[in-house]
Amino acid sequence: MRMPRLHAFELVPDHTGREAVLGDWQRLGDAGLPSQLDHRGATNTPHLTVLAAATLPPDERAADLIGPLLPVRVRTTGLLLLGGARLTVARALDVDDTVVAAVVALRRDAHDLQHRGWLPHITLARRLPREAAGRAVDVLGWADVELVLTTLRRWDPDAGTVTTVAGEGPSS
């Protein structure tokens, strides 16, 4: 049985934040490690996934809950290593409680979420061999970065499209 493709609501940083995350992607790639730069999809850009599910609540609901909070400042608070034999490397994000509450309210409207809870993060690499974890941590360093999330977008994998739901506009 084929799993349904996951649609998503995502928060996208401004140009400065995007460049900061792309710098992380580049540092990993330059070190010969997996990086989100390896993902060549036209819509691949640094983002914070709000929710991923086979079906999403209406765009208007997402815009009503999250749109008024934009732009929102978040701070990276360290690195996450997620997974088993192959790891996902991400920057953990410190997100204001009002944003967390809005995201939780929106997530309550979805019935087939990919994950039960919300762990705010920005993915830097996928499929990192476990033995390369220390090298990835060394390459990425420890400095926190402030990001300004300006756009809420909807990813539709069936149509291959990204639609701005709230915020500044084109985000792919």
ZIURKA-V86769 format. One record per backbone hydrogen bond with DSSP energy under -1.0 kcal/mol. NH is the residue of the N-H (numbers start at 1). CO is the residue of the C=O. E is the energy in kcal/mol with one decimal. If there is no record, write none. Layout:
nh,co,e
NH,CO,E
NH,CO,E
This chain:
nh,co,e
7,53,-3.0
8,155,-1.8
9,51,-2.1
10,153,-2.6
11,48,-3.0
12,151,-2.8
14,148,-2.4
18,14,-2.8
19,15,-2.5
20,16,-1.8
21,17,-2.2
22,18,-2.8
23,19,-1.9
24,20,-1.3
25,21,-2.4
26,22,-2.7
27,23,-2.6
28,24,-2.2
29,25,-2.3
30,26,-3.2
31,27,-1.3
32,29,-1.8
33,28,-2.5
36,124,-2.4
38,35,-2.2
39,36,-1.3
44,41,-1.7
48,11,-2.7
50,9,-2.9
51,9,-1.3
53,7,-2.2
62,58,-1.7
63,59,-2.9
64,60,-2.6
65,61,-2.1
66,62,-2.7
67,63,-1.0
69,66,-1.6
70,67,-1.6
72,149,-2.2
74,147,-2.8
75,94,-1.4
76,145,-2.9
77,92,-2.4
80,90,-3.2
82,88,-2.7
87,128,-3.2
88,82,-3.0
89,125,-2.4
90,80,-2.1
91,122,-2.5
92,78,-2.3
93,120,-2.2
94,75,-3.1
100,96,-2.2
101,97,-2.7
102,98,-1.7
103,99,-2.7
104,100,-2.7
105,101,-2.2
106,102,-2.2
107,103,-2.9
108,104,-1.7
109,106,-1.3
110,107,-1.4
114,52,-2.8
122,91,-2.0
124,89,-3.4
125,89,-1.9
128,87,-2.8
130,85,-1.8
132,129,-2.4
133,130,-1.7
136,132,-2.3
137,133,-2.4
138,134,-2.2
139,135,-2.5
140,136,-2.3
141,137,-1.8
147,74,-2.9
149,72,-3.0
150,12,-2.3
151,12,-1.6
152,166,-3.1
153,10,-3.1
154,163,-2.8
155,8,-3.1
156,161,-2.9
160,156,-1.7
161,156,-1.7
163,154,-2.2
165,152,-3.2
166,152,-1.8
168,150,-1.3
